[in-house]
Amino acid sequence: MSDASYDVIIVGGGPAGLGAALYSSRDRFRTVILEKMMPGGQIFNTNRIENYPGIARIDGPGLVDQMQKQVESFGTEIKAASEVTDIKRTAGGRLEVSCGKDRYVGRAVVLAPGSSYRKLGVPGEEEFRNAGAGVSYCGTCDGPFFRDREVVAVGGGNTAIEEALHLAKFASKVTLVHRRNEFRADKVLVEELLAKTAEPNGKMTIRYDSVVTAIQGEGKVQSVRLRNVKTGDEEDYPCDGAFIFVGMVPNTDFLKGIVELTDQGFIRCDCAHLRTSLPGVFVAGDCRVGATMQLITAVADGVNAAMMIKQYFRDPQWWKKADAQAGTPFGW
Ligand SMILES: Cc1cc2nc3c(=O)[nH]c(=O)nc-3n(C[C@H](O)[C@H](O)[C@H](O)COP(=O)(O)OP(=O)(O)OC[C@H]3O[C@@H](n4cnc5c(N)ncnc54)[C@H](O)[C@@H]3O)c2cc1C
């Protein structure tokens, strides 16, 4: 059991987990990352990152490789193929983290299991699933790669509208495909969208009552198949890219009954200090309520969680302090 004792146990080896590990292990806390697959998380799947400050352009695997080497150089242990299945707090305040039959004991835990883009589940979606081939789930990340090209955006919520408006800064034409005939998103966004579509020679159009049933092309996206849900009519709609904004699914099923989750499954926390409902358990990255779902914000969350852990280690009573009293007396 002593071999499996750590100061900080991090669940998930994506950007948030790696960010937390960097600070925690540099502070000489014995730190382990438990990762169900290989380190890297979602960002591993992209070949172009252009919005990480200080790095003009890098591919996901390249960045992950550097982040992994960096945390390991400070002593973080990474246990790949270790899926966390349970977390318990003992009467003495220790946290027992289970990966199937393996058990790890820690003084603090950072939950960073991330989230997954909700898929359409249509033919072609997996085949073209990267910005180079034409399917993307992040307009903020991949919009600039579609400069002067025609794209379809799928969805009708706040994110879909915000992202479609963002895409219109780059693409020559943006067609928003929405399965209903009205939007339930925030009025201010809907108004902005409708104003854009009303512009003479504007580049934005909306296909109401429509769904994408297939993404098609040779080597890259060349069209999507649209079906009108009212008439049943189908057509091939030419485009260079398909952006899918139909929601995020947090990877938190295993945390049900352990920490408080929202109805959508995001981990509830006080966003200033990243404390969850279970003392000693912090949260970071895409899996938490209010996450902005970006590489840099996930890393920053991990760093913040690691900084908060120091407060908690210094004074366990800190956990019970209300937000305003918890304070942030940092400096270096
Ligand atoms: C294709 C693609 C391109 C992107 N491009 C950009 C970009 O250019 N710029 C940008 O800012 N953002 C981009 N993003 C978004 C960015 O990747 C995410 O916001 C970021 O990865 C979130 O980090 P995270 O650590 O919170 O979660 P994740 O990256 O999802 O990592 C979570 C990790 O936890 C592991 N895990 C899950 N459950 C368990 C468990 N029970 N036990 C152990 N481990 C578990 C997962 O295997 C995963 O490795 C992109 C995302 C995708 C998919």
The ligand as an SDF file (V2000), in Angstrom:
LIG
                    3D

 53 58  0  0  0  0  0  0  0  0999 V2000
   -9.8510   17.5740  -32.6470 C   0  0  0  0  0  0  0  0  0  0  0  0
   -9.7360   18.6190  -31.5770 C   0  0  0  0  0  0  0  0  0  0  0  0
   -9.0130   19.7610  -31.8200 C   0  0  0  0  0  0  0  0  0  0  0  0
   -8.8940   20.7380  -30.8430 C   0  0  0  0  0  0  0  0  0  0  0  0
   -8.1560   21.8280  -31.1310 N   0  0  0  0  0  0  0  0  0  0  0  0
   -7.9980   22.7770  -30.1870 C   0  0  0  0  0  0  0  0  0  0  0  0
   -7.1830   23.9250  -30.4650 C   0  0  0  0  0  0  0  0  0  0  0  0
   -6.6090   24.0610  -31.5470 O   0  0  0  0  0  0  0  0  0  0  0  0
   -7.0830   24.8450  -29.4780 N   0  0  0  0  0  0  0  0  0  0  0  0
   -7.7110   24.7280  -28.2700 C   0  0  0  0  0  0  0  0  0  0  0  0
   -7.5800   25.6170  -27.4340 O   0  0  0  0  0  0  0  0  0  0  0  0
   -8.4720   23.6390  -27.9860 N   0  0  0  0  0  0  0  0  0  0  0  0
   -8.6420   22.6760  -28.8960 C   0  0  0  0  0  0  0  0  0  0  0  0
   -9.4150   21.5900  -28.6330 N   0  0  0  0  0  0  0  0  0  0  0  0
  -10.0580   21.4930  -27.2950 C   0  0  0  0  0  0  0  0  0  0  0  0
   -9.0520   20.9680  -26.2510 C   0  0  0  0  0  0  0  0  0  0  0  0
   -8.4210   19.8130  -26.7600 O   0  0  0  0  0  0  0  0  0  0  0  0
   -9.7570   20.6530  -24.9480 C   0  0  0  0  0  0  0  0  0  0  0  0
  -10.3950   21.8190  -24.4570 O   0  0  0  0  0  0  0  0  0  0  0  0
   -8.7620   20.1300  -23.8930 C   0  0  0  0  0  0  0  0  0  0  0  0
   -8.1290   18.9620  -24.3690 O   0  0  0  0  0  0  0  0  0  0  0  0
   -9.4650   19.8100  -22.5810 C   0  0  0  0  0  0  0  0  0  0  0  0
   -8.5190   19.2740  -21.7060 O   0  0  0  0  0  0  0  0  0  0  0  0
   -8.9240   18.3770  -20.4440 P   0  0  0  0  0  0  0  0  0  0  0  0
   -7.6500   17.9130  -19.8480 O   0  0  0  0  0  0  0  0  0  0  0  0
   -9.9040   19.0950  -19.6180 O   0  0  0  0  0  0  0  0  0  0  0  0
   -9.7380   17.1320  -21.0400 O   0  0  0  0  0  0  0  0  0  0  0  0
   -9.3380   16.0410  -22.1280 P   0  0  0  0  0  0  0  0  0  0  0  0
   -8.4340   16.5840  -23.1500 O   0  0  0  0  0  0  0  0  0  0  0  0
  -10.6410   15.4760  -22.5590 O   0  0  0  0  0  0  0  0  0  0  0  0
   -8.5250   14.9540  -21.3090 O   0  0  0  0  0  0  0  0  0  0  0  0
   -9.1470   14.1300  -20.3520 C   0  0  0  0  0  0  0  0  0  0  0  0
   -8.3220   12.8660  -20.1720 C   0  0  0  0  0  0  0  0  0  0  0  0
   -8.8910   12.1250  -19.0970 O   0  0  0  0  0  0  0  0  0  0  0  0
   -8.9150   10.7570  -19.4390 C   0  0  0  0  0  0  0  0  0  0  0  0
   -9.9810   10.1120  -18.6750 N   0  0  0  0  0  0  0  0  0  0  0  0
  -11.3280   10.2220  -18.8470 C   0  0  0  0  0  0  0  0  0  0  0  0
  -11.9770    9.4690  -17.9280 N   0  0  0  0  0  0  0  0  0  0  0  0
  -11.0310    8.8890  -17.1630 C   0  0  0  0  0  0  0  0  0  0  0  0
  -11.0650    7.9840  -16.0480 C   0  0  0  0  0  0  0  0  0  0  0  0
  -12.2230    7.5370  -15.5380 N   0  0  0  0  0  0  0  0  0  0  0  0
   -9.8940    7.5840  -15.4940 N   0  0  0  0  0  0  0  0  0  0  0  0
   -8.7060    8.0190  -15.9950 C   0  0  0  0  0  0  0  0  0  0  0  0
   -8.6080    8.8570  -17.0510 N   0  0  0  0  0  0  0  0  0  0  0  0
   -9.7550    9.2910  -17.6220 C   0  0  0  0  0  0  0  0  0  0  0  0
   -9.1670   10.7610  -20.9450 C   0  0  0  0  0  0  0  0  0  0  0  0
   -8.7250    9.5400  -21.5340 O   0  0  0  0  0  0  0  0  0  0  0  0
   -8.3360   11.9680  -21.3900 C   0  0  0  0  0  0  0  0  0  0  0  0
   -7.0160   11.5940  -21.7160 O   0  0  0  0  0  0  0  0  0  0  0  0
   -9.5420   20.5870  -29.5850 C   0  0  0  0  0  0  0  0  0  0  0  0
  -10.2620   19.4220  -29.3260 C   0  0  0  0  0  0  0  0  0  0  0  0
  -10.3610   18.4460  -30.3050 C   0  0  0  0  0  0  0  0  0  0  0  0
  -11.1440   17.1760  -30.0260 C   0  0  0  0  0  0  0  0  0  0  0  0
  1  2  1  0
  2  3  1  0
  2 52  2  0
  3  4  2  0
  4  5  1  0
  4 50  1  0
  5  6  2  0
  6  7  1  0
  6 13  1  0
  7  8  2  0
  7  9  1  0
  9 10  1  0
 10 11  2  0
 10 12  1  0
 12 13  2  0
 13 14  1  0
 14 15  1  0
 14 50  1  0
 15 16  1  0
 16 17  1  0
 16 18  1  0
 18 19  1  0
 18 20  1  0
 20 21  1  0
 20 22  1  0
 22 23  1  0
 23 24  1  0
 24 25  2  0
 24 26  1  0
 24 27  1  0
 27 28  1  0
 28 29  2  0
 28 30  1  0
 28 31  1  0
 31 32  1  0
 32 33  1  0
 33 34  1  0
 33 48  1  0
 34 35  1  0
 35 36  1  0
 35 46  1  0
 36 37  1  0
 36 45  1  0
 37 38  2  0
 38 39  1  0
 39 40  1  0
 39 45  2  0
 40 41  1  0
 40 42  2  0
 42 43  1  0
 43 44  2  0
 44 45  1  0
 46 47  1  0
 46 48  1  0
 48 49  1  0
 50 51  2  0
 51 52  1  0
 52 53  1  0
M  END
$$$$
